[in-house]
Amino acid sequence: MANRYNHAAKMAVKKQDRIDAGLISERFPEVSNIVVHMKYYRQGMEPILMVRTVNFSPSGYAYFHMECMTKGCTDGGFDLTKVIAGMIKNRSKSLKGKLVCDGSGKDVTPRHANIEYEISIAFLKKSQITASAVS
């Protein structure tokens, strides 16, 4: 029963984090789409855990924290917020990189997981930005 309450509390915090991040259309009105391709790696015999693509539209939340998929990892994950915000500031259309999970937990070793990512951002034309700001 305690696990159910802990899970519900975590979900409430996540929901509030998304709301606090704001909408992409409000924070980054010049963006029409963000696509993040990720390959999750872990320690062990089968290092590739998962390949994942996440699409962000202007109507979605500007919350770019991806969870660690390692069982038992707490407070970890991969925060792409600074990477994406920097790309938007510089109007970069694509970027590749790597991040290491800094989470901890029972049976979780340091550097237990990492991702390789490729981010693609599509920007609106200047005329589209002013038109969407008017409506």
Phi and psi in degrees as a GROMACS rama.xvg file:
@    title "Ramachandran Plot"
@    xaxis  label "Phi"
@    yaxis  label "Psi"
@TYPE xy
-63.3248  -37.3759  ALA-2
-61.6647  -37.8665  ASN-3
-62.3578  -42.9195  ARG-4
-68.6541  -39.4025  TYR-5
-62.399  -42.8926  ASN-6
-64.091  -44.2392  HIS-7
-61.9491  -39.3079  ALA-8
-65.8471  -42.108  ALA-9
-62.5403  -41.7314  LYS-10
-65.3138  -37.6647  MET-11
-64.6725  -40.7662  ALA-12
-65.0858  -44.1959  VAL-13
-59.7367  -43.8219  LYS-14
-61.6403  -43.047  LYS-15
-66.7457  -37.2515  GLN-16
-61.0458  -41.0078  ASP-17
-64.087  -44.777  ARG-18
-62.8937  -43.6395  ILE-19
-63.0752  -30.4981  ASP-20
-68.9563  -24.1663  ALA-21
81.4113  172.487  GLY-22
-84.4463  148.082  LEU-23
-58.7667  -41.5212  ILE-24
-62.4409  -28.233  SER-25
-84.8198  -44.476  GLU-26
-77.8315  -35.3385  ARG-27
-133.57  72.2487  PHE-28
-63.957  -17.1917  PRO-29
-83.788  -2.91953  GLU-30
-97.9562  133.28  VAL-31
-103.001  -22.9848  SER-32
-168.578  144.467  ASN-33
-129.533  130.088  ILE-34
-123.153  127.596  VAL-35
-118.672  115.742  VAL-36
-98.5884  129.359  HIS-37
-131.536  146.696  MET-38
-123.773  114.72  LYS-39
-86.3365  132.557  TYR-40
-119.771  149.96  TYR-41
-140.284  168.519  ARG-42
-77.8776  147.501  GLN-43
133.59  -173.24  GLY-44
-70.7681  -32.8512  MET-45
-113.228  89.8763  GLU-46
-68.7922  -29.832  PRO-47
-84.2577  113.99  ILE-48
-85.8678  -42.3603  LEU-49
-164.295  149.316  MET-50
-116.046  131.417  VAL-51
-142.578  143.284  ARG-52
-124.15  129.955  THR-53
-122.364  127.593  VAL-54
-104.229  135.068  ASN-55
-119.391  125.81  PHE-56
-105.426  166.035  SER-57
-58.2363  -26.5695  PRO-58
-82.7771  -4.32065  SER-59
-89.7747  169.812  GLY-60
-75.805  146.299  TYR-61
-85.141  50.6459  ALA-62
-111.278  110.524  TYR-63
-117.664  37.3939  PHE-64
-100.036  117.924  HIS-65
-99.5907  134.088  MET-66
-72.6361  152.486  GLU-67
-76.5122  138.119  CYS-68
-97.1023  7.30611  MET-69
-79.3452  125.845  THR-70
-61.3667  130.778  LYS-71
92.8219  -8.17374  GLY-72
-75.7601  127.931  CYS-73
-118.56  143.908  THR-74
58.0389  27.0379  ASP-75
-108.304  -167.658  GLY-76
130.155  -166.693  GLY-77
-133.449  109.899  PHE-78
-95.3189  109.018  ASP-79
-95.0216  7.81734  LEU-80
-58.2752  -50.8925  THR-81
-65.7324  -36.0616  LYS-82
-64.1702  -49.2247  VAL-83
-68.1251  -42.3877  ILE-84
-61.3845  -40.0324  ALA-85
-65.2611  -39.9707  GLY-86
-62.5011  -42.8152  MET-87
-66.387  -42.7976  ILE-88
-58.3197  -41.1532  LYS-89
-91.0697  1.35622  ASN-90
54.7655  39.4134  ARG-91
-79.2488  134.726  SER-92
-90.5007  -24.4343  LYS-93
-152.755  153.322  SER-94
-157.993  141.408  LEU-95
-117.036  149.554  LYS-96
-171.117  -174.349  GLY-97
-136.49  147.742  LYS-98
-136.563  148.876  LEU-99
-112.32  137.286  VAL-100
-71.1746  132.671  CYS-101
-108.629  18.7438  ASP-102
-73.2487  172.135  GLY-103
-138.521  -177.29  SER-104
148.409  173.968  GLY-105
-64.9407  133.98  LYS-106
63.9266  21.9696  ASP-107
-116.008  124.574  VAL-108
-91.8102  158.891  THR-109
-58.9884  145.833  PRO-110
56.9348  37.5423  ARG-111
-73.5896  -19.6128  HIS-112
-150.908  153.486  ALA-113
-153.426  166.13  ASN-114
-130.716  152.085  ILE-115
-107.297  134.327  GLU-116
-129.612  154.308  TYR-117
-135.203  120.359  GLU-118
-111.77  132.83  ILE-119
-122.019  132.165  SER-120
-123.813  130.202  ILE-121
-103.84  128.986  ALA-122
-103.624  148.373  PHE-123
-74.6893  154.723  LEU-124
-74.2069  155.193  LYS-125
-55.3281  -37.0821  LYS-126
-66.2492  -33.1996  SER-127
-71.6697  -34.1802  GLN-128
-65.5669  -46.4909  ILE-129
-69.2991  -34.7405  THR-130
-67.1648  -39.4766  ALA-131
-73.5015  -27.6342  SER-132
-72.5701  -29.6431  ALA-133
-73.7389  -39.6574  VAL-134
